[in-house]
Amino acid sequence: MEQQNVEKVYQALDHMAESLETRENIAYLDALGAAMEYIIDRETELTDQPLVKQQLDKHAAIFDKQGYKKEEVRKGIQLAILKGMKGATQQQHMLTPDTVAMLIGYLTNKLVGKNDNFRLFDPAVGTGNLLTAVLNQVEKEVQAYGSDVDPTLIQLAVMSANMQERQIEFFHQDSLRPFLLEPVDLVVSDLPVGYYPDDVQAAQYELKAEEGHSYSHHLFIEQSLHYTKEGGYLLFVVPNFLFESDQARSLHAFLQEHAHIVGLLQFPDSMFKNESQAKSVLILQKKGTLTTAPKQALLVQLPSFKNPNAMSNVLKQINDWFDNELSGLKN
């Protein structure tokens, strides 16, 4: 992958989005989705102005002249989305950092092992950055699925997948409502943190709050387990306070009943603006008739990603753990 190509992809998308944003008076993220659609189909319903279409054609042409690698396209799209999200007030308009996505991809490869194919689901897919980053790291046949309730984000996810030539089935819906989806082998998700406003729907869950609104991140964990095969794995990016909240006791009891806690990898605090935003990766395995809990869970405090020597040592520890423990986790 060449950084120069990432910049070319970003600049073309940015110029196209800015043209639509300025001339048609629409939000940058909506314009970005339309720009990607134009690159794919050479059509857009957002403008009939010849000057704007001329600008779109000019910058879309770079994708005809040169074939870019999937990761170059993903990273270019990511940069444009980050620009559009800068200063955004909506909490759901967040992007999983690349360092986090790379770690999730690495763990995915470890968990799927020698399986030639598997089914993968992200119930909070957002713009699709995490899901496509994982797919770009896995050299296997994958049936991938993603869901999100936000129309802008799901449009960006669909267009991003198309530009990366990734076949992903998307659901535009409230992910805490039922899906027409058979259970999958693996769930990956950067969980949305906060309260779920639909108390009627939340009442269908074991992890509903006894009073007031339920935590959406708790409900997402329960929902994800429901759509995971017995013995399947789940990789969640979770807040560090997950097991310290007022509803943590019920979450812990629920997990004890339905899942094995395989591991918890805590990101360095330096990655986050303040301690309350710090996150970890929680690894679960859905219990089945042939599954057993690991003798010792994988508990890791990750060093700064800017310290390659320390990171190399930690990755060796993680590799050793998988070599020693993973055979006992297979269903």
N, C-alpha and C positions, 0 to 999 in steps of 0.2 A: 504493500500500500504506500502511495506517495502523498505526502502532505500537500504538495503542489496541486495534485488532482482534487484533493478535498477542498482546497481554496477555490478552485475553478467551479466545482459543483455549487459551493456556497454562494459565490459571487453571482453566478447565473440565476440561481433561485432568488437571491436577494433583490437583484435588479428587476426581475419579473414581478415579484411580490410588491415591491415599492411602486412600480408603474401602475399596477391594479389598485393598490391602496390609495395612491394620490388621485388618480383619474376617476375612480369609481367610488371613492369615499367609503371604503370598507376596512375592517380591522386587518392588521398585518397577517395574523394567523389564517384568517379566511382567505386572504389573497394568496398566501403561500400554498394552501391546499389547491386553489384554482390554478396556480402556476404549475404545480406538479401534474395536475390533470391535463393541462395544455401540452406539457412535454410528452405525455403518453399518447394523447388522442389528437393533438393539434386543434382542439376545440374548447371553447369556454362560453358559458351563457352570461358571464359577468360584464362583457363589454362588446360593443359593436363599433368602437372607435378605430378607424384605420391606423392612426398613429400608435395607439396602444398595442394593437395586434402586430404592428411592425416591430416594436420593441420586444414583444413576446417571441416572435419568430427569430429575431436576431440572437437572443440568449439561449433559446431552446435548441438552436442549431448545434451547440457544442456537444450535445448528447448524441447527435447523429454522426459527428465526425470522429468521435473517440469512444471506445468502450471502457467504461469505468468499472472498477471492482466493486462488489457489493458493499464492502466496508467503507470505501471512499464515498460512495453515494450516501450511505447511512450517516456518516460523520458530517458530510456537507449539509444534509437535511437537518441534522441535530444542531448545527451552528445557526442555521436560519430559524429553527424553532426557538432556540435559546434567545435569539434577538427578539422574537415576537413575544416571548414570555417575560422579558426583562421588565420589572416593575409591575407585573401582573398582580392583581389583588386576589384573584380567585385561587384558593388553595389547591384545587385539583389541577391547575395549570402548572405542573411541576414536571421536571424531566429527571429520570434516573441517571446519575453521573456515570461516565464511562468506566471509571475504576470499579464501581459497584457492578455494572453490567458484565465487565470482564470476569470478575470473581464468580458471578452467578453462572456464566458460561463454563468456566473451569470446573465448578462443582457439578454442573450438569453432565459434563463428560465423565466425571468420576462416578456419578450415580447410575448412568445408563450403561456404563461398562461396555461389554462386547455386544450388546443388543444392536441388531442391524437397523431396526426401525422402532419408533415409539411415538406416542401421542402426547402433545404438549399444550398446555392451556394457561393463559394469563387473564384472570377475571377482572383485572384493573389495568387494561392494556394501555390506556392513555394514547400517546402518539405512536406507540409501537416500538419505541426505541429499545427498551429492555428485551422485548421478545425477538426482534430482528437481530439485535446484538448477540443473543444466545444462539439463534439459528445460524448466524455467520461463523460461529465457532465450532459447530457440530457437523462433522462430515458423515452424517447418517441420513436415512430417509425419515423425515419427520412430518406428521400430520399436525399442523399448528392451528390453534384457535385463540381468539382474543375477544374481550368484551369491554365496552365502556358506555356509560350513559350520556357523556358529553358529545354533542354532534360535531363540534369543531375538532375535538381530539380524535374522534373515530374516523373522520374524513382524512385527517393528516395521517393516521395509521394506515388506512387503506391505500392512499396515494404513495406513502413511503414504501409499503410492501410491494406495490406494483413497480415502482421505480427500481427496487432491488431484485425484481423478478422472483419474489417469494410468494408461494401459494399459502395464504392464511385465510381461514374462514372467520369473519368478524360478526359479532352480535352487537347491534346498537340497542342496548336495553339496560335497565337497572340490573346490575349483576347479582343483586341479592334476591332476585325473583327467579323462578324456575327456568332452566334451559332445556332446549331440545339437543342434548349433548350426551353421548355415551361416556362413561368414565374414562379418564386419561391415565397415562403412566406417570406423568410429571406435571406439577403446577409450579410456575414461577411467577412472582408478583411483588411489586413494590406497593405495599398495602396503603390505601388511603386512610389517614388517621383522623378520627373525629367522631361525631355523633351521627347516627343514621336517623333521619327525620320521620320515616314511615313506621310509626309504632305498631300499626296493624300488621304489616309484613314482618316486622321484627319479632312479633309474638309467636311466629312459626318456628323460631329458633330456640334451641336449648340455651344458647348464650344470651338470650334477651335479658335486659336489665329488669330488676325487680321493681324499680321505680324510675320514671323519666325515660329519656332516650337511651337506646343501646349504643355501644361503641361499634362503629362500622368495621373497624379493623378486626374485632372479635368475630363479627358475623361473617366477614370474608374468610376467615380461617375455617369456620364451620362449613360454610358453603363450599369451599375448595375441597375439604375432606370428603364431602358428599359426592363430588364429581371426580374423585380419584379412585382408581382401582385398589383393591386390597393389596398391600405390599408396595404400592406406589409411593413416590416421594413428593415432598412439597418444599420449595425454597422461597421463603418470605423475607423481604426487607422490612424490618419492624423497628419501632422506636425502642430505645434502651429501657424505657419505663414500662414496657409491656407487662411485665410480671410484678409491677409495683403499684398499679392503679387500684381504685376502689373496687373494681370488678375482676381483679386478677385472680382471686381465690376460685371463682367459678370457672375461669378460663383454664387454670391449672388442673382442676378436677376433670374438666371436659377432655383435656389432652391426655391425661392419665388413662382415661377410659377408651379413647378412640385412636390414639397415636403413640408412637415411640418418639421421644425427643432424641434425635440423632446428634445434633450439634448446635452450637451457637458461636458465631464468629463476630466479634465486636470490632467495628471500624475505629480507626484512630480519631480522637476528639478533634484533632487539627483539621479534619475534613469539614467540620461544621461550624457555623457562626457562633453557636452557644450550646451549652450542655443539653438543654431541653430538646434540641434537634438531632442529637446523636442517634445513630442507628446501628443495627446488627443484622446479620443473616441468620434466620432460624431455619434449621433443617429438621423436617418431620418425616416419618414414615407411617402411612396408614396401617393400622393393625390388621392382620389377617390370620387365618388358622395356622399358617406355617411361618409367621414372622416372629422374630425375637428382638428384644432391645439390645443395643450394643453393650458390651461389658463396661465400657467407659465412653461417655459422650465426648464428642469432639468440641472442646472448649478452647477458643483461641482469642487472644487480644492481638489484633493485627497491628503491625508497626506502620509508620508513615510510608506511603507508597513512594515517597521520594528517597527512601533509604533502601537501595537495592540489595545490599548485603543482608540486612535484617529480614527483608521480605523473602529472600531466597531461603534463609534458614527456616522461616515459618512455613513456606510452601513444602519444604522437605519434611517437616513434622506432619503436615496435613497428608502428604503422599504416604508416609509411613503409617499413619493412622488408617487410611483407606486400605492399604495392603494388609494390615493386621485385622481390621474390624469388618470390612465390607462384606466378606464372604458370609459372615454370620447374619447379615441384614437381608440377604436375598431371600425372596419368598419362593 
